[in-house]
């Protein structure tokens, strides 16, 4: 019983630590990638394309029920978004008196295509900053994803304008589907669906909490009475901006969950090399407890990690103890202590091992798979410097051995 309780407690501590690490990485990357600016651009593109979309929807309704204007007014009255932001009576009269679109209709459609294109490109660029390799997508796939985003925006607008307060659940479900598809279809390398689902839940959950917050913090009737249409539009603009800010935060979380091991390992290597250990973020990443435990390997004194000519490509990061590197049997090249990498040359050159490595003392290392190590180098420039420094030391030591 005590063992089970201890396991549950350990699991909860591990989950709590992983959650804090995810949040810290998300905040860091959100600021580093300038996603607040991308959120502003996405909100601008969405609002810019919303006006022609709503007008086309209303013109479509007026054409379908032209013979019964009362029905058209009743339908437009059910448009939650329009009823929320505009004078319904005057808007209905103008739409129903609009006989034939003509050139104005053509301009409206061209404007819709142009503005939705701007929105699609804004969305692609924002996601391209988050997910590596998105800029290298084939032009055909990029064009198809743009068209899908534009079509989804129009479909979303058609649904949004008809939503009343009673239909908010279906509205959020549709929004969730579109967000999930954006996270999985736009990146060059699709993340795991579980990661995309977690990012979608985070985005919509936080946004739903955000739009409910004013109802508890403000007296909404008094607010709308004092500020009228201006206050309504202000709330609309704030909601749209925060939706896109949370959209990119959810995308960042999707990327973090999908690449969590590599991001965590990159930050561990950086935290260990930090001279200032008292920083809050450094303390959370300076240990391999939890997620990175599965990569820990222990070797007794004299155990061979790998031999010269062996076909293996794992990279080792020394946690404790010393490893001895031999060019030939009995010819010691150097000792590698904590913080050093082993086996990186075989990874870079995709060749067999060029040296033999043994545990000079009892040794504990992180055994890093090749693909994971490649991601670590991509996410942490300090790791690049460490590898270059290490290779320079190896070359110097090899030259000294040859000279002697």
N, C-alpha and C positions, 0 to 999 in steps of 0.2 A: 504493500500500500504506500509506504513512504517512498519507495523507488518510483512508483507511478506519479506521485505528487511532485517529486523532484524533476521528473521528465517534463511534466506539464509546465512547471515553473520555468525550467530552462527554455522550453519552446516559446513561452510567452515573452521571456526576456529577449530571446533571439528575434522574435517578430517585432517587438518594440524597437529594438536597436536598428533592424533593417528599415523600419518605417521612418525613423528619424534620419537615417542615412539617405534614404530616397528623397525626403523633403529637402535636406541640405543640398544634395546634388541638383535637385530641380530648381531651387532658388538660385544657385550659382549659375547654372546653364541658362536660366531664363534671363538673368541680367547680362550674362556674357554674350548671348546671341541677340540681344536687343529686341526681345519678343514683344515688349510694350509698344515699340514703334510698329512692328508688324501687325499687332492687334489694332492699332489706330488705322493702319492702311486697310486692313480687312473690313473694319467697321465702315470706313469711308466708301470702299467699293460696294459693300452690301447696301448701304443707304442710297448710294448713287444709282444703283440698278433697281432699287425697290420701287421708285416712282413710276418709271415706264411699265414695270411689271404689273403694278396695281391698276394702272389706267387700262392696260390691255385686258385684264380680268374683268373690269367693270364694263368695258365696251363689248366684250364677249357676252356678258349677261344681258346687256341692253339689246343686243341683236337676237339672242335666243328668245327672250320674252318681250319683244317689241310690241306685240299686240295687246299685252296686259301690263301697262305701266305700274299698276299697283303691286303686281307680283315682283317686278324688278325692284321697286322700292323696298318691299319686304325682304327680298333676298339680300340686297345691299345692307339692309338694317341688321342682318345676321353676321355681317363681316366684322368680327371683333376688332381687328386691327384698325380698319377704316373708321368704324364707329368710335374708336378710342381716341383718334387723333384729329378728326375732321368734323365740320358741320355737315351732318348727314342729310338734312333737308335740301340745302343749297347744292350739295354735291350730286344728289340724285336728280334734281332738276336739270343741272348742266349736262349730265351724262345722257339723260333721256331725250334732251333737245338736240343732241349731237347726231345728226341724221346719217351722213355718209363720211367715213373716215378719209377716203381719198388719199391725197399726197400726205396729209397730216398723219394718217395711219401708217403709211410706208415709213415716214420719218420716225414715228414712234417705235416701229419694229426694229429699224436699223439702230436707233438709240438703245433699245433693249439689248440687242446683240453686242453692241459696242461696250456698254456698261457691264454686262455680265462677263464679257471677255476680260475687262480690267479686274473684276473681282476674282475670276478664276486664276489669272496670272499672279495676283497678290497672294492668294491662298497657296499656290504652288511654291512661290518664293519663300513664304514663311515656313512651310513644311520642309523646303529644301535646306534651310538653315539648321533645322533640327535633325533630320535624318541624313547621314552622310551618303554621298553618291547619287542624290536625287538630281543633281545638275547633269549627270551623265546618262540620264534616261534617253532612250531612243526617241527621235522626233515624233514618230507615229504614236507611241504610247503617250507622250506628253500631249499631243493634239487630242487623242481620245479622252484622256483624263480631263482636259480642259472642257471638252464638249459635255462630258458627264457632269462636271461641276456646274456648268451653265444650265443644263437641263434640270439638275437637282435644285438649283436656286429657283428656277421658274416654278417647278412643282411645289417646292416649299412655300413659295409666295402664294400660289393658288390655295394651298391648304391653310396657310396662316391667316389669310384675310377672312376665311369662313369660320375661324375658331372663336367661339364664345368662351366665357369662363368655364362652362360645363365641359368643354372639350379640351381643356388644357392637358389632360393626361395623354390623349392621342397625339396632341401636338408635340409633347416632349418625347413620346415614343418615336415619332417620325424624325425629330431632330436627332435623337440618339442613333438611329439607323444611318442617317447622313454623316454624322460625325464618325461613326465606326467605319463606314466605307471610305471616308477621307483618310483616316489613319492607315488603312490597309491597302488602298489602291494607288494613292499618290506616290509614296516612297518607292525608290528603285528596288530595294529589298524589303519585301513586306514583313513587318514584325509578326511575332506570334499573336494568334487571335486572342489568347488570354490576356496578353499585355494590352492590345488595342481595346478589349472590353473593359479592363480596369481603368484605362485612360478615359474612355467614354463615360463610365460611371462617375469618375472624379469630376470631369467637366460638367456634366449635367447636374450632378448632386450639389456641387458648390454653386452653380448658377441658380438652381431652384431655391437654395437657401438664401442666395443674395437677393432675388426678387421678392421673397417673402419677408425679408428683414424690414423694409419700410413700413409694412403693415403693423409691426410690433413697436417700431421706434418713432413713427410719425402718425399724427392724426391726418389720414389721407384726405378726408372730406374738407378739412380746414385748409390743407395744403392746396388742393385743386381750386377751392373757392378763392384763395388769395392770389394764386399765380395763373389760374385758368389754362388756356391752350399752351402758353409758354412753359408752364410747369410740366404739362403733359409731355411736350416735346423734349424737355430737358431730361425727364425720367427715361423716355424712350432712347435718347442718345446714350445716356449712361448705361442702360441695360445692354444695348447693342455692343458698346465698347467692352464691357466686362464679359459679355459672352465670348467675344473673340480672344480676350486675354485668357480666359479659362479654357477656351478651345486649344490655344497654343500650349498652355500649361498641361492640359491633358495629353497633347501630342508629345510633350517633353517627358511626361511620366511614362507614356507608352515606350518611348525610346529607352528610358532608364531601366524599366523592368525587363525589356528585351535584351539589354546589354549590361545588366547589373553587375555580373561578375567582372567584366573587363573594366567598367568604370570604378568599381570598388577596389580592384587590384591596382589600377593606375593611381588612385588617391592614397592607397596604402604606401606605395613606393614613394610618392611625393611626401607624405606625412612623416615617414621614417627619416627622410633626408632633410626635413625642415630643421633649421637651427633653433627656431622659436617654437617650443613644444606646448606653450600655454594657450594657444589659440583654441577657441571652442571647436571649430571644425576639425582641427588637427587631432584633438583627443578622440573624436568619434571614428577616425579612420586609421589610427596608428596601431590597430590590433587586427589579427587574423581570426579572432573568435567569430563563430557564426557561419556566414556564407562561405568564406574562404577556407574553412576547416577541411573541406573535402579534397583540397589540393595539397595538404601537408603530408610530407613523407619523412620518415625517420630512418637513419642509417647508422649502424654501429661502426666503431673505429675499424678501418681497413676494408670496409665494404666498397665494391666498385659500383659507381653510379652508371657509367658507360665506358666502353673501351674504344680505342682508336680503330677506325674502319667500320664501326657498328652503324647500322642503318636505323637511326632513331632521331626524332626531331623535337622532342620536348625541351623546353628551356627551364632551368632551375634557378630559383632565387633563394639565396642562403639566408635563413632566419637565425640560426645559431650554430656555433661550431666552426671548423675550418675544413675546406676541401683542398686536396692536393691535385695539381694539374701536371701531368707527365706527357712530354712529347714522345719519348721512347721509354722503354722499361728501365726504371732506375734514374732517369734524367728528369729531375724536378724543375718545372718551369716557374711555378709560383704557387702561393697559398691564397685561396679566396675565402674571406671571412664574411661576416654578416653584412647584408646589403649588396653583395656581389651577385652577378649573373653567371651562369654556367650553361654551355651548349648553345649559345646564341649564334655562333658562326655556322653551325650545321643548319640552323633555321634559315638564315639569310641566304646561304649559298645552295640550299637544298642538296647538300652532299653528305657523305658519310662522316662520322666523327673524325676530327683531325688530332684529337688528343685523348688521353685516358684520364678519368677523374675518379679519385678515391676519397673516402672519408678519412681525413687526417686525424680527426677527433670524432666523438659522437656528433652526428650531424643532423640538423633538421632543416628541410628546404620546402619551398613551394614548387611543385611540379606543374608547370604551365603548359597546356596543350598549344600547338602551333597557331591555330586560328585565334585562340584567346590572346596569345602574345602579340599577334598582329593587331588586334583591336586595342590592346593596351598602348602600343606605340602610336596608334592613330589618335587616341584620346588623351595622351599625356606626353607633352613635348619634353618634360624632364626625363622621361624614360629614354628618349632618343639621345639626349646628352649623356646619360649614364652609359648607354651602350657604346657611344663613340669614345668616351673616356676609357671604358674597360678595354676596348679593342686597341686603343693607343698604348695602354699599359702592357697588354699582352705582346704587342709588337716590339716594344722597348725591351721587355724581358727576354723575348726570343732572340733579339739582336745581341743582347749582352751575353746570352748563353753561347751563341755562335762565335762571338769574339773571344770569349774565354776558352 
